[in-house]
Amino acid sequence: MTNKSSPAAPLDAIIIGTGFGGLGIAIQLDRQGISNFLLLEKAADIGGTWRDNHYPGSGCDVPSHLYSYSFEPRTTWPHKYARQDEIHAYIRHCADKYHLRQRIRLNCEVSEAHFDADSGCWQVTTAGGETLIARNLITACGQLNRPLMPNIEGLNSFAGPAFHSAEWQHDVDLKGKRVAVIGTGASAIQFVPQIVPQVAQLDLYQRNAAWVLPKDDREYGEGRRRWLSRLPVLHQLDRLWQYLTHEVRALGFVHFPALVKYSEKAALRHLRRHISDPAKQAALTPDYPLGCKRILISNNYYPALNQPNVDIVTDGIEKVVPEGVVTRDGTLHPADVLIYGTGFAATEFLAPIRITGLDGRELNDVWRDGAEAYKGISVAGFPNLYVLYGPNTNLGHNSIIYMLESQFRYVIACVKAVRDRGLRYLDLQPEVQARYNQQVQDDARGTIWAQGCQSWYLTADGKQTVNWPGFTFTYRHMTRKPTWSDYVQVR
């Protein structure tokens, strides 16, 4: 394969990913006059998780007015909670409006990136063998981009169609079929109600019952949308209200876990209202505190599970065989189609990209015991590398777009400092990272996520590397500007 090289002059930045993080930082860089950048996207279209997760019923559990850029408000969302196709269309609109298409390379997967200390540049190699050079590397890969397959014997032996919810096969006809669904997370809670009316039988394999709250979803009428468009201040006030009502939930998640007991009562009422079978009620009652795993919101999940063609299987899975699923009690559960609703490898940040920093250290090795990054953005020993939606920046209570916009400002300040001060690079001080992450872990120990359950918020060893253990406005204040003494500034 012929290796192609970029022009001698390096790019200002290479951005990996074209979801909300990648497009948002590109728009803000452009606004600051930093326009010599490329966005690299491994898929054939932009959109990140909202491109990939097109399963039936896919949508957002954060209100649409809040789950959008503050600098690109949309007053015409048709629903309080946007559907997948609506969000994907919004992302495409942003790429078009801000003229990013010509700076996006689709079908361009990054295989590795190496930092050259002499030039102060990142050498980025694509799967196609091309090498690109940039002064700054900004990763916007997200935390929910790599489907996680369960570790079950015989997965490949199944005779019928089998797929992950993030790789939905719309050409598979489910009508009249026996369908096995493994997993009961945020994806399953959306697609299960959509397919129950079609299938002859649905077996839902549940390891732990989820806490499910009612979803205050509604359609925004034409009159409401017209007023929001005519008076933008109304949209801003609604966004502020949504932000505040979500932010207050951090009190229960982070500071006073006992407060979630009130929400637990509401969730149990929701369960009893819609599930009439006592056995199903018992199977769907969680045995851990609300919030310890991701809270789910849905109005149609329980009614779907209450149907006579749905069985909830709580026995552990022994193996998958060509005819179906065998549970640990030896029972064969026949199936025609197998669907995995098993989530994503959320704690494996930036994998499988091989990223090499100073002195040949590899990021995957540095993060072997759990990912750490200063303010979720910078990693010591990896100069001019900025991670969007990095370790400990996910939320359980508010919009990740708010967190991303906080990061945009911080990253752009660092990029401008390298340019304006004539630096080769900025490298985070190791002791600053260690001190910061010790504080994050100390804070995480008192949160609802540390109440004893296993979830995708934790590594296999129990380290909390995903969620931000605080208020989002605290994070915004913390990232309002870099503290330059935190970094080694190499000229």
C-alpha positions as CSV (number, residue, x, y, z in Angstrom):
1,M,0.0,0.0,0.0
2,T,1.4,3.4,-0.9
3,N,1.8,5.8,2.0
4,K,0.5,9.3,1.2
5,S,1.7,12.3,3.2
6,S,0.0,15.5,4.0
7,P,1.5,18.8,2.8
8,A,4.6,20.1,4.7
9,A,2.6,22.7,6.6
10,P,0.7,20.9,9.4
11,L,-3.0,21.4,10.0
12,D,-4.0,23.4,13.0
13,A,-6.1,20.4,14.2
14,I,-7.4,17.0,13.4
15,I,-10.7,16.1,14.9
16,I,-11.8,12.5,15.2
17,G,-15.5,12.0,15.1
18,T,-18.5,13.9,13.7
19,G,-21.1,13.7,16.4
20,F,-22.1,16.6,18.7
21,G,-18.5,16.8,20.1
22,G,-16.6,16.8,16.8
23,L,-18.9,19.2,14.9
24,G,-19.3,21.5,17.9
25,I,-15.6,22.0,18.4
26,A,-15.1,22.5,14.6
27,I,-17.7,25.2,14.5
28,Q,-16.2,27.0,17.5
29,L,-12.6,26.7,16.1
30,D,-13.8,28.3,12.9
31,R,-15.4,31.1,14.8
32,Q,-12.1,31.8,16.5
33,G,-10.3,32.0,13.1
34,I,-8.7,28.5,13.5
35,S,-10.0,27.1,10.2
36,N,-7.2,24.8,9.0
37,F,-8.6,21.5,10.3
38,L,-10.0,18.2,9.2
39,L,-12.7,16.1,10.7
40,L,-12.1,12.3,10.2
41,E,-15.1,10.0,10.3
42,K,-14.9,6.2,10.1
43,A,-18.5,5.8,8.9
44,A,-20.1,6.8,5.6
45,D,-22.2,9.6,7.2
46,I,-21.9,12.0,10.1
47,G,-23.8,11.9,13.3
48,G,-22.1,9.6,15.8
49,T,-24.4,7.7,18.0
50,W,-27.4,9.3,16.4
51,R,-26.3,7.9,13.0
52,D,-25.7,4.4,14.4
53,N,-28.6,3.8,16.7
54,H,-31.5,3.8,14.3
55,Y,-33.3,0.9,15.9
56,P,-37.2,1.1,16.2
57,G,-38.2,3.6,18.8
58,S,-34.7,5.2,19.2
59,G,-34.8,8.6,20.8
60,C,-33.3,10.9,23.5
61,D,-34.1,10.9,27.2
62,V,-33.0,14.6,27.6
63,P,-35.5,17.2,26.4
64,S,-34.9,18.4,22.9
65,H,-34.5,22.1,23.8
66,L,-31.7,21.1,26.1
67,Y,-30.1,18.4,23.9
68,S,-28.9,20.9,21.2
69,Y,-26.2,23.5,20.9
70,S,-26.8,26.8,22.8
71,F,-25.4,28.6,19.8
72,E,-27.7,26.9,17.3
73,P,-31.1,26.7,19.0
74,R,-34.0,25.0,17.2
75,T,-37.5,26.2,18.1
76,T,-39.3,23.7,15.8
77,W,-38.6,20.4,17.6
78,P,-41.9,18.4,17.1
79,H,-41.6,16.6,20.5
80,K,-40.3,17.4,23.9
81,Y,-38.0,14.4,23.6
82,A,-36.5,14.2,20.1
83,R,-36.5,11.0,18.0
84,Q,-33.3,9.6,16.5
85,D,-34.1,10.8,13.0
86,E,-34.9,14.3,14.2
87,I,-31.6,14.6,16.1
88,H,-29.6,13.2,13.1
89,A,-31.3,15.7,10.8
90,Y,-30.3,18.5,13.3
91,I,-26.6,17.4,13.3
92,R,-26.6,17.3,9.4
93,H,-28.2,20.8,9.4
94,C,-25.4,22.1,11.6
95,A,-22.7,20.6,9.3
96,D,-24.3,22.3,6.3
97,K,-25.1,25.7,7.9
98,Y,-21.5,26.1,9.2
99,H,-19.9,24.8,6.0
100,L,-18.1,21.8,7.5
101,R,-18.8,19.3,4.7
102,Q,-15.7,20.1,2.7
103,R,-13.6,19.6,5.8
104,I,-15.0,16.2,6.7
105,R,-13.5,12.9,5.4
106,L,-16.0,10.1,5.5
107,N,-15.0,6.4,5.5
108,C,-11.7,7.5,7.1
109,E,-11.0,5.5,10.2
110,V,-8.0,6.4,12.3
111,S,-5.8,3.5,13.2
112,E,-3.1,5.2,15.2
113,A,-1.7,8.6,16.2
114,H,1.9,9.3,17.2
115,F,3.2,12.5,18.8
116,D,6.6,13.8,17.5
117,A,8.2,15.9,20.2
118,D,10.7,17.6,17.8
119,S,8.1,19.1,15.6
120,G,5.4,19.3,18.2
121,C,2.9,17.7,15.9
122,W,0.7,14.6,15.8
123,Q,1.1,12.2,13.0
124,V,-2.2,10.5,12.4
125,T,-2.4,7.4,10.3
126,T,-5.7,6.2,8.8
127,A,-6.8,2.7,8.0
128,G,-6.2,3.4,4.4
129,G,-2.5,4.1,5.0
130,E,-2.6,7.9,4.7
131,T,-0.6,10.0,7.1
132,L,-1.9,13.4,8.2
133,I,0.0,15.9,10.4
134,A,-1.5,18.4,12.8
135,R,-0.4,20.5,15.7
136,N,-3.4,19.5,17.8
137,L,-5.4,16.2,18.0
138,I,-8.9,16.5,19.3
139,T,-10.8,13.2,19.9
140,A,-14.6,13.3,19.8
141,C,-15.3,9.6,19.6
142,G,-17.9,9.6,22.4
143,Q,-18.4,6.9,25.0
144,L,-21.2,5.0,23.3
145,N,-19.6,4.2,19.9
146,R,-18.5,0.6,20.2
147,P,-21.2,-2.0,20.7
148,L,-20.5,-4.4,23.6
149,M,-21.2,-8.1,22.9
150,P,-21.9,-10.3,25.9
151,N,-19.4,-12.9,26.9
152,I,-21.6,-16.0,26.3
153,E,-20.6,-19.3,24.9
154,G,-21.8,-20.1,21.4
155,L,-22.8,-16.7,20.2
156,N,-21.7,-17.5,16.7
157,S,-23.5,-20.8,16.6
158,F,-27.0,-19.3,16.4
159,A,-28.7,-20.4,13.2
160,G,-31.0,-17.4,12.7
161,P,-30.4,-13.6,12.3
162,A,-28.5,-12.1,15.2
163,F,-27.5,-8.4,15.7
164,H,-26.8,-5.7,18.2
165,S,-29.3,-2.9,18.6
166,A,-26.7,-0.4,17.4
167,E,-26.4,-2.4,14.2
168,W,-30.1,-3.0,13.6
169,Q,-30.9,-5.1,10.6
170,H,-34.1,-3.6,9.2
171,D,-34.4,-6.2,6.5
172,V,-35.0,-8.9,9.1
173,D,-38.8,-9.5,9.3
174,L,-39.9,-10.1,12.9
175,K,-43.5,-10.8,12.2
176,G,-44.7,-14.0,13.8
177,K,-41.1,-14.9,14.9
178,R,-39.8,-16.0,18.3
179,V,-37.4,-13.3,19.3
180,A,-34.8,-13.4,22.1
181,V,-33.6,-10.1,23.5
182,I,-30.5,-10.1,25.7
183,G,-30.2,-7.0,27.8
184,T,-32.6,-4.5,29.4
185,G,-30.8,-1.2,29.1
186,A,-31.6,2.1,27.5
187,S,-31.8,0.7,24.0
188,A,-33.9,-2.3,24.8
189,I,-36.4,-0.2,26.7
190,Q,-37.1,1.7,23.5
191,F,-37.1,-1.1,20.8
192,V,-38.9,-3.8,22.8
193,P,-42.2,-2.0,22.9
194,Q,-42.0,-1.4,19.1
195,I,-41.5,-5.1,18.2
196,V,-43.8,-6.8,20.8
197,P,-46.9,-6.3,18.6
198,Q,-45.1,-8.0,15.7
199,V,-43.6,-11.0,17.2
200,A,-45.2,-14.3,18.2
201,Q,-43.1,-14.6,21.3
202,L,-40.5,-12.4,22.9
203,D,-38.1,-13.7,25.6
204,L,-36.4,-10.9,27.5
205,Y,-33.2,-12.0,29.2
206,Q,-32.7,-9.8,32.2
207,R,-29.7,-9.8,34.5
208,N,-30.9,-7.0,36.8
209,A,-34.2,-5.2,36.8
210,A,-34.0,-1.5,35.8
211,W,-35.6,1.4,37.5
212,V,-38.1,2.9,35.1
213,L,-39.8,6.3,35.6
214,P,-42.7,7.7,33.5
215,K,-41.6,9.8,30.5
216,D,-43.2,13.3,30.4
217,D,-43.2,13.2,26.6
218,R,-45.6,15.2,24.5
219,E,-45.9,16.6,21.0
220,Y,-45.2,20.3,20.6
221,G,-48.1,21.8,18.8
222,E,-47.8,24.1,15.8
223,G,-48.9,27.1,17.9
224,R,-46.3,26.5,20.6
225,R,-43.5,26.2,18.0
226,R,-44.7,29.4,16.2
227,W,-44.5,31.4,19.4
228,L,-41.0,30.0,20.2
229,S,-39.8,31.0,16.8
230,R,-41.3,34.5,17.0
231,L,-40.1,35.1,20.6
232,P,-36.7,33.4,21.0
233,V,-36.6,34.5,24.6
234,L,-39.4,32.0,25.3
235,H,-37.1,29.2,23.9
236,Q,-34.3,30.4,26.1
237,L,-36.5,30.4,29.2
238,D,-37.7,26.9,28.4
239,R,-34.1,25.7,28.0
240,L,-33.2,27.3,31.3
241,W,-36.1,25.7,33.0
242,Q,-35.2,22.3,31.6
243,Y,-31.6,22.8,32.7
244,L,-32.5,23.7,36.3
245,T,-35.1,21.0,36.8
246,H,-32.6,18.4,35.6
247,E,-29.6,19.9,37.5
248,V,-31.4,19.7,40.8
249,R,-31.3,15.9,40.4
250,A,-27.6,16.0,41.1
251,L,-28.5,16.6,44.8
252,G,-29.7,13.0,45.0
253,F,-27.2,11.4,42.7
254,V,-24.1,13.1,44.1
255,H,-24.6,14.7,47.5
256,F,-27.6,13.2,49.2
257,P,-28.3,9.7,47.9
258,A,-31.1,9.2,50.4
259,L,-33.2,11.7,48.4
260,V,-33.7,9.2,45.6
261,K,-36.1,7.3,47.8
262,Y,-38.9,9.6,46.6
263,S,-38.2,8.7,43.0
264,E,-38.1,5.1,43.9
265,K,-41.7,5.3,45.2
266,A,-42.8,6.9,41.9
267,A,-41.0,4.2,39.9
268,L,-42.7,1.4,41.9
269,R,-46.1,3.0,41.4
270,H,-45.4,3.1,37.7
271,L,-44.5,-0.6,37.7
272,R,-47.6,-1.7,39.7
273,R,-49.9,0.5,37.5
274,H,-48.9,-1.3,34.3
275,I,-47.8,-4.8,35.3
276,S,-50.7,-7.0,36.5
277,D,-48.8,-10.3,36.8
278,P,-47.4,-10.7,40.3
279,A,-44.5,-12.8,39.0
280,K,-43.6,-10.2,36.4
281,Q,-43.9,-7.5,39.1
282,A,-41.4,-9.3,41.2
283,A,-39.0,-9.9,38.4
284,L,-39.1,-6.2,37.4
285,T,-38.6,-4.9,40.9
286,P,-34.9,-3.7,41.3
287,D,-32.9,-4.7,44.3
288,Y,-30.5,-1.8,44.3
289,P,-30.8,2.0,44.9
290,L,-32.3,4.1,42.1
291,G,-29.6,5.8,40.1
292,C,-26.9,3.2,40.9
293,K,-27.4,2.1,37.3
294,R,-28.7,4.3,34.5
295,I,-32.3,5.4,35.2
296,L,-34.6,4.7,32.3
297,I,-37.7,6.6,31.4
298,S,-40.6,5.2,29.3
299,N,-44.4,5.1,29.1
300,N,-44.7,2.0,27.0
301,Y,-42.0,-0.4,28.3
302,Y,-44.1,-1.9,31.1
303,P,-47.3,-2.1,29.1
304,A,-45.3,-4.0,26.4
305,L,-43.9,-6.5,29.0
306,N,-47.4,-7.0,30.4
307,Q,-48.5,-8.7,27.1
308,P,-49.0,-12.5,27.2
309,N,-46.5,-13.1,24.4
310,V,-43.6,-11.7,26.5
311,D,-41.7,-13.7,29.1
312,I,-39.0,-12.2,31.4
313,V,-36.2,-14.7,31.8
314,T,-34.1,-14.1,34.9
315,D,-32.2,-17.3,35.0
316,G,-28.6,-16.8,33.8
317,I,-27.7,-17.7,30.3
318,E,-25.5,-20.8,30.0
319,K,-25.0,-20.7,26.2
320,V,-26.4,-19.9,22.8
321,V,-27.1,-22.9,20.5
322,P,-28.3,-23.0,16.9
323,E,-31.9,-23.4,18.1
324,G,-32.0,-20.7,20.7
325,V,-30.8,-19.9,24.2
326,V,-30.0,-22.4,27.0
327,T,-30.3,-21.0,30.6
328,R,-28.4,-22.4,33.5
329,D,-31.3,-24.6,34.7
330,G,-30.8,-26.5,31.4
331,T,-33.9,-25.1,29.7
332,L,-33.8,-24.5,25.9
333,H,-35.7,-21.4,24.9
334,P,-36.3,-21.7,21.2
335,A,-35.7,-18.5,19.1
336,D,-35.8,-17.5,15.5
337,V,-34.0,-14.1,15.9
338,L,-31.5,-12.9,18.5
339,I,-31.1,-9.2,19.4
340,Y,-28.4,-7.9,21.7
341,G,-29.4,-4.8,23.8
342,T,-26.2,-5.1,25.8
343,G,-24.9,-1.5,25.5
344,F,-21.4,-0.2,24.7
345,A,-17.8,-0.5,25.9
346,A,-18.1,2.9,27.6
347,T,-15.0,2.5,29.8
348,E,-12.7,1.7,26.9
349,F,-12.1,5.3,25.8
350,L,-10.5,5.9,22.4
351,A,-10.0,2.2,21.8
352,P,-9.0,0.6,19.4
353,I,-7.0,3.6,18.2
354,R,-3.3,3.3,19.1
355,I,-2.2,6.6,20.5
356,T,1.5,7.1,21.3
357,G,2.7,10.1,23.3
358,L,6.1,11.2,24.7
359,D,8.8,8.6,25.3
360,G,6.8,6.0,23.4
361,R,4.1,5.5,26.0
362,E,0.8,4.2,24.7
363,L,-2.5,5.6,26.0
364,N,-4.1,2.2,26.1
365,D,-1.3,1.1,28.5
366,V,-1.5,4.2,30.6
367,W,-5.3,3.7,30.9
368,R,-5.0,-0.1,31.6
369,D,-6.3,0.3,35.2
370,G,-9.0,2.8,34.2
371,A,-9.0,6.0,32.1
372,E,-8.0,9.3,33.7
373,A,-7.8,12.8,32.3
374,Y,-7.4,16.2,33.8
375,K,-10.9,17.8,33.7
376,G,-11.7,14.9,31.4
377,I,-9.7,16.6,28.7
378,S,-5.9,16.5,29.0
379,V,-3.6,13.5,29.7
380,A,0.0,13.9,31.0
381,G,2.6,12.7,28.5
382,F,0.3,13.3,25.5
383,P,0.8,16.9,24.5
384,N,-1.6,18.8,22.4
385,L,-4.1,16.0,22.8
386,Y,-7.6,17.0,23.9
387,V,-10.3,14.4,24.7
388,L,-14.0,15.5,24.4
389,Y,-16.5,13.6,26.4
390,G,-13.5,12.0,28.1
391,P,-13.2,10.2,31.5
392,N,-15.6,11.3,34.2
393,T,-17.6,13.7,32.1
394,N,-20.7,11.7,31.4
395,L,-23.9,12.7,33.2
396,G,-26.7,10.9,34.9
397,H,-28.9,13.9,35.4
398,N,-28.5,16.5,32.6
399,S,-27.5,17.2,29.0
400,I,-24.0,16.2,27.8
401,I,-24.2,19.0,25.3
402,Y,-23.7,21.5,28.2
403,M,-20.6,19.6,29.3
404,L,-19.2,19.5,25.7
405,E,-19.7,23.3,25.3
406,S,-17.7,23.8,28.5
407,Q,-14.9,21.7,27.0
408,F,-15.0,23.6,23.7
409,R,-14.0,26.8,25.4
410,Y,-11.2,25.2,27.4
411,V,-9.7,23.3,24.4
412,I,-9.8,26.4,22.1
413,A,-7.9,28.4,24.8
414,C,-5.2,25.7,24.8
415,V,-5.0,25.6,21.0
416,K,-4.8,29.4,20.8
417,A,-2.1,29.5,23.4
418,V,0.2,27.1,21.5
419,R,-0.3,29.3,18.4
420,D,-0.1,32.7,19.9
421,R,2.8,32.0,22.3
422,G,4.9,30.2,19.6
423,L,4.9,27.0,21.6
424,R,5.8,23.5,20.3
425,Y,3.4,22.0,22.8
426,L,1.6,22.0,26.1
427,D,2.0,18.9,28.3
428,L,0.0,18.4,31.4
429,Q,2.0,18.1,34.7
430,P,1.7,14.5,35.9
431,E,1.2,15.6,39.5
432,V,-1.7,17.9,38.5
433,Q,-3.5,15.0,36.8
434,A,-2.8,12.7,39.8
435,R,-4.1,15.2,42.3
436,Y,-7.2,16.0,40.2
437,N,-8.2,12.4,39.6
438,Q,-7.7,11.4,43.3
439,Q,-10.2,14.1,44.1
440,V,-12.6,12.8,41.5
441,Q,-12.4,9.3,42.9
442,D,-12.8,10.6,46.4
443,D,-15.9,12.5,45.3
444,A,-17.3,9.5,43.4
445,R,-17.2,7.3,46.5
446,G,-20.1,9.2,48.0
447,T,-22.4,9.2,45.0
448,I,-25.3,7.0,44.2
449,W,-23.2,5.2,41.5
450,A,-21.0,3.7,44.3
451,Q,-23.8,2.0,46.2
452,G,-22.8,-1.5,45.4
453,C,-24.2,-2.4,42.0
454,Q,-22.3,-3.3,38.8
455,S,-22.9,-1.0,35.9
456,W,-21.2,0.4,32.7
457,Y,-20.2,3.4,34.9
458,L,-17.5,1.2,36.4
459,T,-14.5,-0.7,35.2
460,A,-14.2,-4.4,35.9
461,D,-12.2,-3.5,39.0
462,G,-14.9,-1.1,40.2
463,K,-13.2,2.2,39.3
464,Q,-15.6,5.0,38.4
465,T,-14.3,6.4,35.1
466,V,-17.4,7.5,33.4
467,N,-19.6,9.9,35.4
468,W,-18.9,13.5,36.6
469,P,-19.5,13.5,40.4
470,G,-20.8,17.0,40.7
471,F,-23.0,19.8,39.3
472,T,-22.6,20.7,35.7
473,F,-22.2,24.4,36.5
474,T,-19.3,23.5,38.8
475,Y,-17.7,21.8,35.8
476,R,-18.3,24.8,33.6
477,H,-16.7,27.1,36.2
478,M,-13.7,24.8,36.5
479,T,-13.2,24.8,32.7
480,R,-13.8,28.5,32.1
481,K,-10.1,28.9,31.3
482,P,-6.9,26.9,31.6
483,T,-4.5,27.4,34.5
484,W,-1.2,27.6,32.6
485,S,0.9,26.5,35.5
486,D,-0.9,23.1,35.2
487,Y,1.1,22.6,31.9
488,V,4.7,22.4,30.8
489,Q,5.0,25.0,28.0
490,V,7.7,23.9,25.6
491,R,8.9,26.5,23.1
